[in-house]
Amino acid sequence: MLGGYSDPDLQHLVPWSWLAFVGGLVVAFYAAPEFFVYWGQKQILEDILLIDSRPEVLRRRKEAEDAADMLGTKYQARLMGLYQVHNINIGKKYRVDAITPMRPHFATTGEAANSLPADDNTWWNTTDSILSRNLPGLHALRNPIINQSIIITSALFALGLAANSVLGMFRGPSGEMDHTLDLTASLYEFSSVHEPSPYYDGVSILLLLVCAAVFLSTRPKKSSSEEEE
């Protein structure tokens, strides 16, 4: 018995599982290349939309317009907004309403810009984290308060998972808090989900690694000059 299914039930599902697996591979074979091309163009345009230098925008204009043509009207409108910010002649290439792009560090207004630290790029106050670079479309990640919230949340989850596995956070038969909640057993609805500490299960380890990766991705992104050093 596993997760409420008897052995005949599981055997009946095996052919369908293989069919779904093979079908998924076929779909991925055709869809994955298109997805990565689309994603690459999106990353290029997101990077250009963050440029503050007019000459640099002009230099990458064709690259930006090729990406906007592929991505559709929403990105065309954002590109037009960037052109307007830099007083670049738009012409009649796109017939959509311009959307002014959000500037780095939320500097859309003087008041918003003054509310953020100007030169403090420490881990706690950074507006240019690794996570914000990897997800340039999520402008909220450039807000130090959002980054601090992610730091605290991921750290607390990681500490909780580690404490559960190493020290135990649940009472055992003796009444002491010396038992670990087995998340893998809980997921599969096993009858026994508590084990004497320390105990490490696969789901807990995976979640701990995810929390650690998210926590480390909140660090400031090193500049090219710092990386060369």
C-alpha positions in Angstrom: 0.0 0.0 0.0 1.4 3.4 -1.0 -0.4 6.7 -0.7 -3.8 4.9 -0.7 -3.2 2.9 -3.9 -3.0 -0.9 -4.0 -0.4 -2.7 -6.2 -3.0 -3.5 -9.0 -3.9 0.2 -9.1 -0.2 1.2 -9.5 0.4 -1.4 -12.2 -2.7 -0.1 -14.2 -1.1 3.4 -14.1 2.3 2.3 -15.4 1.5 2.3 -19.2 -0.2 5.8 -18.9 2.9 7.1 -17.0 5.2 5.9 -19.8 2.8 7.4 -22.4 2.8 10.8 -20.6 6.6 10.6 -20.3 7.2 9.9 -24.0 4.6 12.5 -25.0 6.3 15.1 -22.8 9.6 14.4 -24.4 8.2 14.9 -27.9 6.5 18.2 -26.9 9.7 19.4 -25.2 11.8 18.5 -28.3 9.8 21.0 -30.4 8.8 23.6 -27.7 12.0 24.0 -25.8 14.1 25.6 -28.6 11.4 28.2 -29.3 11.0 28.9 -25.6 14.7 29.5 -25.1 14.8 31.8 -28.2 11.8 33.8 -26.8 13.4 33.9 -23.3 16.7 35.1 -24.7 15.0 38.0 -26.6 13.1 38.9 -23.5 16.3 39.1 -21.4 17.9 41.3 -24.1 15.0 43.7 -24.2 14.7 43.8 -20.3 18.4 44.7 -20.1 18.1 47.5 -22.7 15.0 48.9 -20.9 17.2 49.5 -17.8 19.8 51.6 -19.8 20.1 55.2 -18.7 22.5 56.3 -21.5 20.9 57.6 -24.7 24.0 56.8 -26.9 23.9 53.2 -25.6 20.1 52.9 -26.3 20.8 54.2 -29.9 23.6 51.7 -30.3 21.4 48.8 -29.4 18.3 50.2 -31.1 18.0 47.5 -33.8 18.7 44.8 -31.2 15.9 46.2 -29.0 13.4 46.5 -31.9 14.1 43.0 -33.2 13.3 41.7 -29.7 10.2 43.8 -29.3 8.9 42.6 -32.7 9.1 39.0 -31.5 7.7 39.6 -28.0 4.6 41.6 -29.1 2.7 44.8 -28.4 3.3 45.0 -24.6 7.1 45.1 -25.1 6.8 47.4 -28.1 4.9 49.9 -25.9 7.6 49.6 -23.2 10.3 50.2 -25.8 8.5 53.3 -27.1 8.4 54.6 -23.5 12.1 54.2 -23.3 12.5 56.1 -26.6 10.4 58.9 -25.2 12.5 59.1 -22.0 15.6 59.6 -24.1 14.0 61.8 -26.7 14.6 59.3 -29.5 12.5 59.7 -32.7 10.0 56.9 -32.7 8.6 57.3 -36.2 5.6 55.2 -37.2 7.1 51.8 -36.6 4.8 50.9 -33.7 1.2 52.0 -33.4 0.7 51.4 -29.7 0.5 53.6 -26.6 3.9 54.1 -25.0 4.5 52.8 -21.5 7.3 54.6 -19.6 9.6 51.9 -18.2 10.3 51.8 -14.5 13.8 53.0 -13.9 16.4 51.2 -11.8 16.2 51.8 -8.1 12.5 53.0 -8.6 13.8 56.5 -9.6 10.6 57.4 -11.5 10.1 60.4 -9.2 12.5 62.5 -7.2 10.7 61.5 -4.0 11.0 57.8 -4.7 14.6 58.2 -5.6 15.4 60.0 -2.4 13.7 57.3 -0.3 16.4 54.8 -1.3 20.0 54.7 -0.3 22.1 56.3 -3.0 25.5 54.6 -2.7 24.8 51.8 -0.2 25.2 48.5 -2.0 25.6 46.3 1.0 23.9 43.0 1.1 21.1 44.3 3.4 20.4 47.5 1.4 21.3 46.5 -2.2 19.0 47.5 -5.1 21.0 45.3 -7.5 20.8 41.8 -6.2 21.7 38.6 -8.2 18.0 37.7 -8.1 16.9 41.0 -9.6 19.5 40.5 -12.4 18.2 37.0 -13.1 14.6 38.2 -13.1 14.8 41.7 -14.7 11.1 41.9 -15.4 10.3 41.9 -11.6 11.1 45.5 -10.8 10.0 45.0 -7.2 13.2 42.9 -6.6 15.2 46.2 -6.9 13.4 47.6 -3.8 15.7 47.0 -0.7 12.6 46.3 1.5 11.5 43.5 -0.8 15.0 42.1 -0.8 15.2 42.3 3.0 11.9 40.4 3.2 13.3 37.7 1.0 16.4 37.5 3.1 14.5 37.1 6.4 11.9 34.7 5.0 14.4 32.3 3.4 16.6 32.4 6.4 13.8 31.6 8.8 12.5 28.7 6.6 16.1 27.3 6.3 16.7 27.6 10.1 13.3 25.9 10.8 14.0 23.0 8.4 17.5 22.6 9.9 16.2 22.7 13.5 13.5 20.1 12.6 16.1 17.7 11.1 18.9 18.1 13.6 17.3 18.9 16.9 13.7 17.8 16.5 10.7 20.1 16.9 8.0 17.5 17.8 7.3 15.5 21.0 8.1 11.8 21.0 6.7 9.0 23.2 8.8 10.3 26.1 7.2 13.7 26.0 10.5 15.4 25.0 10.9 17.6 21.8 13.3 15.1 20.2 11.4 13.9 17.1 11.7 15.1 13.5 8.7 15.6 11.2 9.5 13.5 8.1 8.2 15.7 5.3 8.6 12.9 2.7 6.4 10.5 4.8 3.9 13.3 5.3 3.7 13.9 1.5 3.0 10.3 0.9 0.6 10.1 3.8 2.4 7.3 5.6 1.0 6.3 9.0 4.3 7.2 10.8 5.6 10.7 10.0 7.9 11.3 13.0 11.4 9.9 13.5 13.9 10.3 16.4 16.3 13.2 15.8 18.5 13.7 14.0 16.8 12.6 10.9 17.1 13.7 7.3 14.6 13.0 4.5 14.7 13.9 0.8 12.0 16.6 0.8 13.5 18.4 3.8 17.0 18.4 2.2 15.6 19.7 -1.2 13.6 22.5 0.5 16.7 23.5 2.6 18.8 23.7 -0.6 16.1 25.9 -2.3 16.0 28.2 0.7 19.8 28.5 0.7 19.8 29.2 -3.0 17.2 32.0 -2.6 19.0 33.4 0.4 22.4 33.6 -1.5 20.7 35.1 -4.6 19.8 38.2 -2.5 23.5 39.2 -2.5 24.6 42.3 -4.5 25.6 41.5 -8.0 29.3 42.1 -8.5 30.3 44.6 -11.2 32.6 43.5 -14.0 35.5 45.4 -12.5 35.0 43.6 -9.1 34.8 40.2 -10.8 38.1 40.9 -12.7 39.8 41.6 -9.4 
